[in-house]
């Protein structure tokens, strides 16, 4: 039994969000044999091979847009049968509680009446049990639906919540290979954006292993986002030119402005409507308010920074939970670190950045950037 949350708030657009979520569920369960039942406020995955229940549940846990899941008995709405189902889930000793949700208002008993009678039925068969309405060791749920069927279960697993991936359009994520940007992609996917990735490399200063690391990160995120695309852009010539012709302390600022200019081009090509970065305010020199302001001036799309108020420990915790941390910490440098100056400016100005950029033909350099596309 799958439940969703925020979709209830979508009014007339709700069907669009539901269709997308159902499509994402089906994509996650590709390869399994099952039946998907669509009911009001619930999706029921049934008629599957019990041997694959754990694997199937594991796939469902990665579907963004679902708020909880229960393994339940689906049975006809008959009081005697429901009482027996409640009894089957009751422990032999300890404390318990029966909790009832009655969507079917034609059912003879209201929620409190059914809960009281189910509890009495259990106690008549298992007198060692005690009722605890506040902190029971076991809670048995009965969900009485409108279609003549009910669900009885004793578990409720919280899921990822959020909005179904794809309902907010597509966004180009600048994927560096570090810890932060994969987390940023995941956080924006939870708000419905479908991520497309862009990675900058500086071969031969960065290795093939560094690029493979980024491919592996994108593949690790696929379990949440579904299939997508990864673009890689060679920035060696741009970085070498900046190093030769521009003030060393402005190198990072200029590089990031060039990256956003390149991202503008690829976002248009990939039909994306926003850019996403893994920046966190004040974490490094390029992430001060002044640096972000100067960098942003080169963007033609909205730039989302979902980690802007997060500290490193919070970001690492999410990275571990989504399975990207172990890949991100592999010791392969990206192009942002390989040319890093000793003393990067922390309060750049737009006028000075423009003056430095006037020292070289950045439009010509951007036009020569070699871009590759991978299906992930």
C-alpha positions in Angstrom: 0.0 0.0 0.0 1.6 3.3 -1.2 0.5 6.7 0.0 1.3 10.2 -1.3 1.2 13.5 0.5 1.7 16.8 -1.3 -0.3 15.8 -4.3 -3.5 16.4 -2.3 -2.7 20.1 -2.5 -2.6 20.3 -6.3 -6.2 21.0 -7.0 -7.1 20.9 -10.7 -3.5 19.9 -11.6 -3.5 16.9 -9.3 -4.2 14.4 -12.2 -1.0 15.5 -13.9 1.1 14.9 -10.8 -0.6 11.5 -10.2 0.0 10.4 -13.8 3.7 11.3 -13.5 4.0 9.5 -10.1 2.3 6.4 -11.5 4.7 6.4 -14.5 7.6 6.7 -12.1 6.4 3.8 -10.0 6.0 1.6 -13.1 9.5 2.6 -14.3 11.0 1.7 -10.9 9.2 -1.7 -11.0 10.2 -2.6 -14.5 11.0 -6.3 -14.6 8.6 -7.3 -11.8 5.3 -9.0 -12.4 2.5 -7.2 -10.4 -0.8 -5.5 -10.5 -1.2 -1.8 -9.8 -4.5 -0.7 -8.3 -5.3 3.0 -8.3 -7.6 4.1 -5.5 -8.4 7.4 -3.9 -5.3 8.5 -2.0 -3.7 5.0 -2.3 -1.8 2.9 -4.8 -1.9 -0.8 -4.3 0.8 -3.0 -5.6 -0.6 -6.6 -5.6 -0.4 -10.0 -7.1 3.4 -10.2 -7.1 5.7 -13.1 -6.2 6.2 -13.1 -2.5 9.8 -14.2 -3.0 10.5 -10.8 -4.5 8.6 -8.7 -2.0 11.8 -7.3 -0.4 13.4 -6.4 -3.7 10.1 -4.8 -4.9 9.8 -2.8 -1.7 13.4 -1.6 -2.1 12.6 -0.2 -5.5 9.5 1.5 -4.2 11.5 3.2 -1.4 13.4 5.2 -4.0 10.4 6.6 -5.7 10.2 10.4 -4.9 6.6 11.6 -4.3 5.5 8.7 -2.1 5.3 9.5 1.7 4.8 6.0 3.2 4.4 2.3 2.4 2.9 -0.6 4.2 2.9 -4.4 3.6 -0.8 -5.1 4.1 -3.5 -7.8 3.8 -6.2 -6.7 1.2 -9.4 -8.4 2.2 -13.2 -8.0 1.7 -14.8 -5.5 4.1 -16.6 -7.9 6.4 -16.3 -7.3 10.2 -15.7 -10.9 11.1 -12.9 -11.3 8.5 -11.4 -8.0 9.6 -11.4 -9.0 13.2 -9.6 -12.2 12.3 -7.0 -10.3 10.3 -6.4 -8.0 13.3 -5.9 -11.0 15.5 -3.4 -12.5 13.1 -1.1 -9.5 13.6 -1.4 -9.2 17.3 1.5 -10.4 19.5 1.0 -12.9 22.2 2.0 -10.6 25.0 2.9 -6.9 25.6 0.8 -3.9 24.6 -1.2 -3.1 21.5 -3.6 -0.7 20.0 -6.1 -0.9 17.1 -6.3 2.1 14.8 -9.0 2.5 12.2 -9.4 4.8 9.2 -12.9 4.5 7.7 -13.1 6.0 4.2 -16.3 4.1 3.5 -18.9 6.0 5.5 -21.6 3.4 4.7 -19.7 0.8 6.9 -22.0 0.1 9.9 -19.4 0.8 12.6 -17.5 4.1 12.9 -13.8 4.2 13.4 -13.9 4.2 17.2 -16.5 1.5 17.4 -14.7 -0.8 15.1 -11.4 -0.2 17.0 -13.0 -1.0 20.3 -14.6 -4.2 19.0 -11.4 -5.4 17.2 -9.5 -4.8 20.4 -12.0 -6.8 22.4 -11.9 -9.6 19.9 -8.1 -9.8 20.2 -8.2 -9.7 24.0 -10.8 -12.6 24.1 -8.2 -14.7 22.2 -5.0 -13.4 23.8 -5.8 -12.4 27.4 -2.0 -11.8 28.2 -2.1 -8.6 26.1 -2.8 -5.2 27.4 -4.3 -2.2 25.5 -2.1 1.0 25.5 -3.6 3.8 23.5 -0.5 6.1 23.9 2.7 4.1 23.4 1.8 0.5 22.3 4.4 -1.9 21.4 2.3 -3.1 18.4 -0.2 -1.0 16.5 -2.6 -2.7 14.2 -4.2 -0.6 11.4 -7.4 -1.2 9.6 -8.1 1.0 6.5 -11.7 0.6 5.3 -11.9 1.7 1.7 -14.9 2.7 -0.5 -14.6 -0.2 -3.0 -15.7 -3.0 -0.7 -12.1 -3.9 0.3 -10.1 -3.0 3.4 -6.4 -3.2 4.4 -5.0 -4.5 7.6 -1.4 -4.0 8.5 1.0 -3.4 11.4 3.8 -1.4 9.7 4.2 2.0 8.1 7.6 2.8 6.4 8.3 6.5 5.8 9.4 7.2 2.2 11.1 10.1 0.5 8.0 12.4 0.0 8.4 15.4 -2.3 7.0 15.9 -5.8 7.2 13.3 -8.5 10.3 13.7 -10.6 9.5 15.4 -13.9 6.5 17.5 -12.7 8.6 20.7 -12.5 10.5 20.3 -15.8 14.2 19.7 -16.5 17.2 21.3 -14.9 20.9 21.2 -15.8 22.9 20.2 -12.7 26.6 21.2 -12.7 28.0 17.8 -11.4 31.6 18.3 -10.2 32.4 14.9 -8.8 32.5 16.2 -5.2 30.1 15.6 -2.3 27.8 18.5 -2.7 26.5 18.6 -6.3 25.0 15.0 -6.3 23.1 16.0 -3.1 21.9 19.2 -4.8 20.6 17.1 -7.7 18.7 14.8 -5.3 17.2 17.7 -3.4 15.9 19.4 -6.5 14.6 16.0 -7.8 12.5 15.9 -4.6 10.9 19.2 -5.8 9.9 17.6 -9.1 12.9 18.7 -11.3 14.3 16.1 -13.7 18.1 16.4 -13.5 20.3 16.5 -16.6 24.0 16.6 -15.8 26.9 18.7 -17.0 30.5 17.9 -16.0 33.6 20.0 -16.8 37.0 18.3 -17.2 40.5 19.4 -17.9 42.1 16.5 -19.7 45.0 15.6 -19.4 45.2 17.4 -16.1 42.2 15.4 -14.9 42.1 11.7 -15.6 39.7 9.3 -17.3 39.1 7.9 -13.8 37.8 11.3 -12.7 35.3 11.3 -15.6 34.2 7.8 -14.8 33.7 8.9 -11.2 31.1 11.4 -12.4 29.4 8.9 -14.6 29.2 6.6 -11.6 27.6 9.4 -9.5 25.0 10.1 -12.2 24.2 6.3 -12.3 23.9 6.2 -8.5 21.3 8.9 -8.7 19.3 7.2 -11.4 17.5 5.1 -8.8 15.8 8.3 -7.7 15.6 10.3 -10.9 15.2 7.7 -13.6 17.2 7.6 -16.9 18.7 10.9 -18.0 21.6 12.4 -19.8 25.2 13.5 -18.9 27.1 16.1 -20.9 30.9 16.5 -20.4 32.7 19.6 -21.5 36.5 20.0 -22.0 37.7 23.2 -20.3 41.4 22.7 -20.6 42.0 25.5 -23.1 39.8 27.9 -21.2 41.6 27.3 -17.9 45.1 27.5 -19.5 44.1 30.8 -21.2 42.8 32.3 -17.9 46.0 31.1 -16.2 48.2 32.9 -18.8 46.3 36.1 -19.4 44.3 37.0 -16.2 45.0 37.9 -12.6 45.6 34.7 -10.6 43.3 35.6 -7.7 40.4 36.0 -10.2 40.9 32.6 -11.8 38.2 30.8 -9.9 35.7 33.6 -10.4 36.4 33.7 -14.2 36.2 29.9 -14.5 32.9 29.7 -12.8 31.5 32.5 -15.1 32.7 30.5 -18.1 31.0 27.4 -16.7 27.7 29.2 -16.4 28.1 30.5 -20.0 28.7 27.0 -21.2 25.8 25.8 -19.1 23.5 28.3 -20.8 24.3 26.7 -24.1 23.9 23.1 -23.0 20.7 23.9 -21.0 19.1 25.3 -24.1 20.2 22.3 -26.1 18.9 19.9 -23.5 15.6 21.8 -23.1 16.3 22.6 -19.5 14.6 25.6 -17.7 17.0 26.1 -14.8 20.6 25.5 -13.6 21.5 23.7 -10.3 24.7 24.0 -8.4 25.9 22.5 -5.1 27.1 25.7 -3.6 26.8 26.4 0.2 27.2 29.9 1.4 30.6 30.7 2.7 31.9 27.1 2.3 34.8 28.2 0.0 36.1 31.4 -1.6 33.8 31.1 -4.7 30.7 30.7 -2.5 30.7 34.1 -0.7 27.8 36.5 -1.4 30.0 38.6 -3.6 31.4 35.6 -5.6 27.9 34.2 -6.2 26.6 37.6 -7.3 29.4 38.0 -9.9 29.1 34.4 -11.1 25.3 34.6 -11.4 25.6 37.6 -13.7 26.7 35.2 -16.4 23.7 33.0 -16.2 20.7 33.2 -18.6 18.6 30.8 -16.6 17.5 30.7 -12.9 20.3 29.2 -10.8 19.0 27.0 -7.9 21.3 26.4 -5.0 19.4 23.9 -2.7 22.3 23.5 -0.3 22.9 27.3 0.2 22.0 27.2 3.9 23.4 23.7 4.7 26.6 22.9 6.5 29.0 20.2 5.5 27.8 17.6 8.0 24.2 18.0 6.9 25.3 17.5 3.2 27.4 14.5 4.0 24.5 12.9 5.9 22.3 13.1 2.8 25.1 11.9 0.6 25.5 8.8 2.7 21.8 8.2 2.7 21.5 8.3 -1.1 24.7 6.3 -1.8 26.9 8.9 -3.4 29.3 9.7 -0.6 31.6 6.7 -1.1 31.9 7.6 -4.8 32.4 11.4 -4.2 35.4 10.8 -1.9 37.4 8.8 -4.4 40.7 10.6 -4.9 40.3 11.9 -8.4 40.6 15.7 -9.0 38.1 17.8 -11.0 38.9 20.9 -13.0 37.9 23.2 -10.2 40.7 22.0 -8.0 43.5 21.3 -10.4 44.1 25.0 -11.3 43.2 26.4 -7.9 45.1 29.6 -7.0 46.7 30.0 -3.6 44.7 33.1 -2.7 41.4 33.4 -4.6 39.5 36.6 -4.3 36.6 36.3 -1.9 35.0 39.7 -2.7 35.2 40.0 -6.5 33.4 42.8 -8.4 31.5 42.5 -11.6 33.5 45.4 -13.1 36.9 43.7 -12.4 35.7 40.4 -13.7 34.6 42.0 -16.9 37.9 43.7 -17.2 39.8 40.4 -16.8 37.5 38.7 -19.3 38.3 41.4 -21.9 41.9 40.1 -21.9 40.9 37.0 -23.9 38.3 35.8 -26.5 36.0 33.8 -24.2 33.3 33.5 -26.8 35.7 31.9 -29.3 37.0 29.6 -26.6 33.5 28.5 -25.6 32.6 27.8 -29.2 35.6 25.4 -29.4 34.7 23.4 -26.3 34.3 19.7 -27.0 31.0 18.4 -25.6 30.1 14.7 -25.3 26.7 13.3 -24.4 26.1 10.1 -22.5 22.8 8.3 -21.7 22.6 7.4 -18.1 
